[in-house]
């Protein structure tokens, strides 16, 4: 886990952070392999968390997987 990803995790709510770690999503690359629907299905994955996730992925020139291309 990179320091940048660790800092990103601190910007999430505790339930969202715990859900990502429980799902072993420990990098931006792994996070980008999920769809919005999959993130929302995680405990703690809500619209507020999605905003933080979108911003963090954008800063890394990444985005969530497109559900239409799964």
Backbone as XML, in Angstrom:
<?xml version="1.0"?>
<chain id="A" units="angstrom">
  <residue number="1" name="UNK">
    <atom name="N" x="0.856" y="-1.173" z="0.000"/>
    <atom name="CA" x="0.000" y="0.000" z="0.000"/>
    <atom name="C" x="0.901" y="1.235" z="0.000"/>
  </residue>
  <residue number="2" name="UNK">
    <atom name="N" x="0.641" y="2.122" z="-0.935"/>
    <atom name="CA" x="1.460" y="3.324" z="-1.056"/>
    <atom name="C" x="1.013" y="4.391" z="-0.058"/>
  </residue>
  <residue number="3" name="UNK">
    <atom name="N" x="1.910" y="5.316" z="0.270"/>
    <atom name="CA" x="1.514" y="6.422" z="1.160"/>
    <atom name="C" x="0.348" y="7.239" z="0.591"/>
  </residue>
  <residue number="4" name="UNK">
    <atom name="N" x="0.305" y="7.411" z="-0.718"/>
    <atom name="CA" x="-0.788" y="8.161" z="-1.341"/>
    <atom name="C" x="-2.119" y="7.442" z="-1.137"/>
  </residue>
  <residue number="5" name="UNK">
    <atom name="N" x="-2.115" y="6.118" z="-1.270"/>
    <atom name="CA" x="-3.344" y="5.349" z="-1.062"/>
    <atom name="C" x="-3.742" y="5.387" z="0.409"/>
  </residue>
  <residue number="6" name="UNK">
    <atom name="N" x="-2.773" y="5.306" z="1.298"/>
    <atom name="CA" x="-3.068" y="5.388" z="2.732"/>
    <atom name="C" x="-3.714" y="6.728" z="3.069"/>
  </residue>
  <residue number="7" name="UNK">
    <atom name="N" x="-3.202" y="7.808" z="2.478"/>
    <atom name="CA" x="-3.786" y="9.137" z="2.717"/>
    <atom name="C" x="-5.216" y="9.187" z="2.175"/>
  </residue>
  <residue number="8" name="UNK">
    <atom name="N" x="-5.427" y="8.613" z="0.997"/>
    <atom name="CA" x="-6.771" y="8.546" z="0.422"/>
    <atom name="C" x="-7.729" y="7.851" z="1.386"/>
  </residue>
  <residue number="9" name="UNK">
    <atom name="N" x="-7.299" y="6.750" z="1.978"/>
    <atom name="CA" x="-8.163" y="6.000" z="2.896"/>
    <atom name="C" x="-8.608" y="6.852" z="4.079"/>
  </residue>
  <residue number="10" name="UNK">
    <atom name="N" x="-7.741" y="7.754" z="4.542"/>
    <atom name="CA" x="-8.103" y="8.597" z="5.685"/>
    <atom name="C" x="-9.203" y="9.597" z="5.331"/>
  </residue>
  <residue number="11" name="UNK">
    <atom name="N" x="-9.416" y="9.839" z="4.035"/>
    <atom name="CA" x="-10.472" y="10.756" z="3.597"/>
    <atom name="C" x="-11.841" y="10.086" z="3.522"/>
  </residue>
  <residue number="12" name="UNK">
    <atom name="N" x="-11.874" y="8.773" z="3.677"/>
    <atom name="CA" x="-13.129" y="8.026" z="3.638"/>
    <atom name="C" x="-13.693" y="7.855" z="5.040"/>
  </residue>
  <residue number="13" name="UNK">
    <atom name="N" x="-14.974" y="7.585" z="5.119"/>
    <atom name="CA" x="-15.571" y="7.249" z="6.412"/>
    <atom name="C" x="-14.977" y="5.928" z="6.888"/>
  </residue>
  <residue number="14" name="UNK">
    <atom name="N" x="-15.031" y="5.708" z="8.188"/>
    <atom name="CA" x="-14.473" y="4.465" z="8.731"/>
    <atom name="C" x="-15.141" y="3.226" z="8.124"/>
  </residue>
  <residue number="15" name="UNK">
    <atom name="N" x="-16.485" y="3.197" z="7.985"/>
    <atom name="CA" x="-17.098" y="2.014" z="7.363"/>
    <atom name="C" x="-16.627" y="1.780" z="5.921"/>
  </residue>
  <residue number="16" name="UNK">
    <atom name="N" x="-16.503" y="2.852" z="5.145"/>
    <atom name="CA" x="-16.050" y="2.712" z="3.758"/>
    <atom name="C" x="-14.604" y="2.241" z="3.713"/>
  </residue>
  <residue number="17" name="UNK">
    <atom name="N" x="-13.776" y="2.815" z="4.548"/>
    <atom name="CA" x="-12.361" y="2.423" z="4.625"/>
    <atom name="C" x="-12.242" y="0.949" z="5.004"/>
  </residue>
  <residue number="18" name="UNK">
    <atom name="N" x="-12.979" y="0.542" z="6.012"/>
    <atom name="CA" x="-12.942" y="-0.853" z="6.459"/>
    <atom name="C" x="-13.426" y="-1.798" z="5.363"/>
  </residue>
  <residue number="19" name="UNK">
    <atom name="N" x="-14.454" y="-1.388" z="4.637"/>
    <atom name="CA" x="-14.988" y="-2.230" z="3.563"/>
    <atom name="C" x="-13.961" y="-2.444" z="2.462"/>
  </residue>
  <residue number="20" name="UNK">
    <atom name="N" x="-13.253" y="-1.386" z="2.083"/>
    <atom name="CA" x="-12.224" y="-1.527" z="1.052"/>
    <atom name="C" x="-11.107" y="-2.449" z="1.525"/>
  </residue>
  <residue number="21" name="UNK">
    <atom name="N" x="-10.683" y="-2.268" z="2.746"/>
    <atom name="CA" x="-9.606" y="-3.107" z="3.272"/>
    <atom name="C" x="-10.059" y="-4.555" z="3.423"/>
  </residue>
  <residue number="22" name="UNK">
    <atom name="N" x="-11.285" y="-4.774" z="3.864"/>
    <atom name="CA" x="-11.821" y="-6.127" z="4.008"/>
    <atom name="C" x="-11.881" y="-6.830" z="2.648"/>
  </residue>
  <residue number="23" name="UNK">
    <atom name="N" x="-12.184" y="-6.066" z="1.604"/>
    <atom name="CA" x="-12.247" y="-6.609" z="0.245"/>
    <atom name="C" x="-10.865" y="-6.676" z="-0.403"/>
  </residue>
  <residue number="24" name="UNK">
    <atom name="N" x="-9.825" y="-6.415" z="0.373"/>
    <atom name="CA" x="-8.416" y="-6.384" z="-0.079"/>
    <atom name="C" x="-8.201" y="-5.437" z="-1.258"/>
  </residue>
  <residue number="25" name="UNK">
    <atom name="N" x="-8.921" y="-4.331" z="-1.248"/>
    <atom name="CA" x="-8.706" y="-3.272" z="-2.240"/>
    <atom name="C" x="-7.677" y="-2.332" z="-1.625"/>
  </residue>
  <residue number="26" name="UNK">
    <atom name="N" x="-6.417" y="-2.609" z="-1.913"/>
    <atom name="CA" x="-5.328" y="-1.903" z="-1.243"/>
    <atom name="C" x="-4.469" y="-1.071" z="-2.190"/>
  </residue>
  <residue number="27" name="UNK">
    <atom name="N" x="-5.025" y="-0.750" z="-3.359"/>
    <atom name="CA" x="-4.311" y="0.116" z="-4.297"/>
    <atom name="C" x="-5.327" y="0.795" z="-5.212"/>
  </residue>
  <residue number="28" name="UNK">
    <atom name="N" x="-4.895" y="1.874" z="-5.833"/>
    <atom name="CA" x="-5.773" y="2.562" z="-6.773"/>
    <atom name="C" x="-6.080" y="1.666" z="-7.973"/>
  </residue>
  <residue number="29" name="UNK">
    <atom name="N" x="-5.108" y="0.861" z="-8.396"/>
    <atom name="CA" x="-5.317" y="-0.032" z="-9.530"/>
    <atom name="C" x="-6.407" y="-1.063" z="-9.221"/>
  </residue>
  <residue number="30" name="UNK">
    <atom name="N" x="-6.378" y="-1.626" z="-8.026"/>
    <atom name="CA" x="-7.431" y="-2.577" z="-7.644"/>
    <atom name="C" x="-8.776" y="-1.869" z="-7.549"/>
  </residue>
  <residue number="31" name="UNK">
    <atom name="N" x="-8.781" y="-0.679" z="-6.984"/>
    <atom name="CA" x="-10.018" y="0.083" z="-6.859"/>
    <atom name="C" x="-10.614" y="0.358" z="-8.238"/>
  </residue>
  <residue number="32" name="UNK">
    <atom name="N" x="-9.768" y="0.677" z="-9.205"/>
    <atom name="CA" x="-10.227" y="0.985" z="-10.561"/>
    <atom name="C" x="-10.785" y="-0.238" z="-11.282"/>
  </residue>
  <residue number="33" name="UNK">
    <atom name="N" x="-10.559" y="-1.420" z="-10.742"/>
    <atom name="CA" x="-11.081" y="-2.637" z="-11.382"/>
    <atom name="C" x="-12.522" y="-2.929" z="-10.967"/>
  </residue>
  <residue number="34" name="UNK">
    <atom name="N" x="-13.096" y="-2.078" z="-10.130"/>
    <atom name="CA" x="-14.474" y="-2.237" z="-9.661"/>
    <atom name="C" x="-15.391" y="-1.255" z="-10.379"/>
  </residue>
  <residue number="35" name="UNK">
    <atom name="N" x="-16.650" y="-1.633" z="-10.500"/>
    <atom name="CA" x="-17.653" y="-0.718" z="-11.049"/>
    <atom name="C" x="-18.254" y="0.101" z="-9.908"/>
  </residue>
  <residue number="36" name="UNK">
    <atom name="N" x="-18.946" y="1.161" z="-10.268"/>
    <atom name="CA" x="-19.637" y="1.978" z="-9.265"/>
    <atom name="C" x="-20.634" y="1.118" z="-8.485"/>
  </residue>
  <residue number="37" name="UNK">
    <atom name="N" x="-21.355" y="0.273" z="-9.187"/>
    <atom name="CA" x="-22.344" y="-0.593" z="-8.541"/>
    <atom name="C" x="-21.676" y="-1.516" z="-7.522"/>
  </residue>
  <residue number="38" name="UNK">
    <atom name="N" x="-20.514" y="-2.054" z="-7.860"/>
    <atom name="CA" x="-19.802" y="-2.942" z="-6.938"/>
    <atom name="C" x="-19.329" y="-2.188" z="-5.701"/>
  </residue>
  <residue number="39" name="UNK">
    <atom name="N" x="-18.872" y="-0.966" z="-5.881"/>
    <atom name="CA" x="-18.432" y="-0.152" z="-4.741"/>
    <atom name="C" x="-19.626" y="0.172" z="-3.846"/>
  </residue>
  <residue number="40" name="UNK">
    <atom name="N" x="-20.744" y="0.540" z="-4.453"/>
    <atom name="CA" x="-21.937" y="0.862" z="-3.668"/>
    <atom name="C" x="-22.462" y="-0.350" z="-2.903"/>
  </residue>
  <residue number="41" name="UNK">
    <atom name="N" x="-22.201" y="-1.545" z="-3.407"/>
    <atom name="CA" x="-22.660" y="-2.766" z="-2.742"/>
    <atom name="C" x="-21.845" y="-3.088" z="-1.493"/>
  </residue>
  <residue number="42" name="UNK">
    <atom name="N" x="-20.659" y="-2.497" z="-1.377"/>
    <atom name="CA" x="-19.840" y="-2.718" z="-0.187"/>
    <atom name="C" x="-20.456" y="-1.979" z="0.994"/>
  </residue>
  <residue number="43" name="UNK">
    <atom name="N" x="-20.338" y="-2.541" z="2.170"/>
    <atom name="CA" x="-20.820" y="-1.862" z="3.372"/>
    <atom name="C" x="-20.059" y="-0.547" z="3.507"/>
  </residue>
  <residue number="44" name="UNK">
    <atom name="N" x="-20.766" y="0.532" z="3.674"/>
    <atom name="CA" x="-20.121" y="1.832" z="3.820"/>
    <atom name="C" x="-19.882" y="2.538" z="2.506"/>
  </residue>
  <residue number="45" name="UNK">
    <atom name="N" x="-20.187" y="1.866" z="1.397"/>
    <atom name="CA" x="-19.992" y="2.477" z="0.092"/>
    <atom name="C" x="-21.209" y="3.286" z="-0.295"/>
  </residue>
  <residue number="46" name="UNK">
    <atom name="N" x="-21.155" y="4.578" z="-0.075"/>
    <atom name="CA" x="-22.278" y="5.448" z="-0.405"/>
    <atom name="C" x="-21.857" y="6.544" z="-1.358"/>
  </residue>
  <residue number="47" name="UNK">
    <atom name="N" x="-22.780" y="7.445" z="-1.631"/>
    <atom name="CA" x="-22.506" y="8.507" z="-2.596"/>
    <atom name="C" x="-21.380" y="9.428" z="-2.138"/>
  </residue>
  <residue number="48" name="UNK">
    <atom name="N" x="-21.278" y="9.672" z="-0.845"/>
    <atom name="CA" x="-20.198" y="10.524" z="-0.338"/>
    <atom name="C" x="-18.843" y="9.851" z="-0.568"/>
  </residue>
  <residue number="49" name="UNK">
    <atom name="N" x="-18.784" y="8.558" z="-0.306"/>
    <atom name="CA" x="-17.546" y="7.811" z="-0.539"/>
    <atom name="C" x="-17.189" y="7.801" z="-2.020"/>
  </residue>
  <residue number="50" name="UNK">
    <atom name="N" x="-18.208" y="7.674" z="-2.867"/>
    <atom name="CA" x="-17.951" y="7.663" z="-4.307"/>
    <atom name="C" x="-17.306" y="8.963" z="-4.769"/>
  </residue>
  <residue number="51" name="UNK">
    <atom name="N" x="-17.741" y="10.084" z="-4.225"/>
    <atom name="CA" x="-17.131" y="11.361" z="-4.599"/>
    <atom name="C" x="-15.647" y="11.377" z="-4.264"/>
  </residue>
  <residue number="52" name="UNK">
    <atom name="N" x="-15.295" y="10.882" z="-3.092"/>
    <atom name="CA" x="-13.891" y="10.816" z="-2.675"/>
    <atom name="C" x="-13.124" y="9.860" z="-3.586"/>
  </residue>
  <residue number="53" name="UNK">
    <atom name="N" x="-13.737" y="8.732" z="-3.909"/>
    <atom name="CA" x="-13.101" y="7.735" z="-4.780"/>
    <atom name="C" x="-12.877" y="8.302" z="-6.175"/>
  </residue>
  <residue number="54" name="UNK">
    <atom name="N" x="-13.902" y="8.937" z="-6.755"/>
    <atom name="CA" x="-13.756" y="9.529" z="-8.088"/>
    <atom name="C" x="-12.627" y="10.555" z="-8.122"/>
  </residue>
  <residue number="55" name="UNK">
    <atom name="N" x="-12.567" y="11.402" z="-7.116"/>
    <atom name="CA" x="-11.522" y="12.428" z="-7.077"/>
    <atom name="C" x="-10.139" y="11.798" z="-6.966"/>
  </residue>
  <residue number="56" name="UNK">
    <atom name="N" x="-10.000" y="10.815" z="-6.084"/>
    <atom name="CA" x="-8.700" y="10.167" z="-5.894"/>
    <atom name="C" x="-8.257" y="9.434" z="-7.156"/>
  </residue>
  <residue number="57" name="UNK">
    <atom name="N" x="-9.173" y="8.717" z="-7.789"/>
    <atom name="CA" x="-8.816" y="8.009" z="-9.021"/>
    <atom name="C" x="-8.458" y="8.992" z="-10.129"/>
  </residue>
  <residue number="58" name="UNK">
    <atom name="N" x="-9.188" y="10.086" z="-10.216"/>
    <atom name="CA" x="-8.885" y="11.104" z="-11.218"/>
    <atom name="C" x="-7.478" y="11.660" z="-11.026"/>
  </residue>
  <residue number="59" name="UNK">
    <atom name="N" x="-7.097" y="11.884" z="-9.779"/>
    <atom name="CA" x="-5.747" y="12.375" z="-9.487"/>
    <atom name="C" x="-4.676" y="11.386" z="-9.914"/>
  </residue>
  <residue number="60" name="UNK">
    <atom name="N" x="-5.035" y="10.114" z="-9.994"/>
    <atom name="CA" x="-4.101" y="9.059" z="-10.413"/>
    <atom name="C" x="-4.278" y="8.710" z="-11.897"/>
  </residue>
  <residue number="61" name="UNK">
    <atom name="N" x="-5.064" y="9.505" z="-12.622"/>
    <atom name="CA" x="-5.397" y="9.263" z="-14.025"/>
    <atom name="C" x="-6.043" y="7.889" z="-14.229"/>
  </residue>
  <residue number="62" name="UNK">
    <atom name="N" x="-6.921" y="7.524" z="-13.297"/>
    <atom name="CA" x="-7.660" y="6.266" z="-13.355"/>
    <atom name="C" x="-9.144" y="6.558" z="-13.209"/>
  </residue>
  <residue number="63" name="UNK">
    <atom name="N" x="-9.958" y="5.557" z="-13.466"/>
    <atom name="CA" x="-11.401" y="5.668" z="-13.249"/>
    <atom name="C" x="-11.957" y="4.294" z="-12.930"/>
  </residue>
  <residue number="64" name="UNK">
    <atom name="N" x="-13.156" y="4.288" z="-12.355"/>
    <atom name="CA" x="-13.815" y="3.018" z="-12.072"/>
    <atom name="C" x="-14.131" y="2.310" z="-13.384"/>
  </residue>
  <residue number="65" name="UNK">
    <atom name="N" x="-14.201" y="0.986" z="-13.301"/>
    <atom name="CA" x="-14.511" y="0.185" z="-14.477"/>
    <atom name="C" x="-15.918" y="0.519" z="-14.955"/>
  </residue>
  <residue number="66" name="UNK">
    <atom name="N" x="-16.079" y="0.587" z="-16.250"/>
    <atom name="CA" x="-17.378" y="0.866" z="-16.859"/>
    <atom name="C" x="-18.232" y="-0.392" z="-16.798"/>
  </residue>
  <residue number="67" name="UNK">
    <atom name="N" x="-19.387" y="-0.299" z="-16.181"/>
    <atom name="CA" x="-20.267" y="-1.464" z="-16.011"/>
    <atom name="C" x="-20.723" y="-2.040" z="-17.346"/>
  </residue>
  <residue number="68" name="UNK">
    <atom name="N" x="-20.752" y="-1.236" z="-18.387"/>
    <atom name="CA" x="-21.204" y="-1.736" z="-19.686"/>
    <atom name="C" x="-20.147" y="-2.585" z="-20.375"/>
  </residue>
  <residue number="69" name="UNK">
    <atom name="N" x="-18.902" y="-2.515" z="-19.885"/>
    <atom name="CA" x="-17.813" y="-3.278" z="-20.500"/>
    <atom name="C" x="-17.369" y="-4.448" z="-19.650"/>
  </residue>
  <residue number="70" name="UNK">
    <atom name="N" x="-18.209" y="-4.935" z="-18.767"/>
    <atom name="CA" x="-17.816" y="-6.039" z="-17.889"/>
    <atom name="C" x="-18.059" y="-7.371" z="-18.541"/>
  </residue>
</chain>
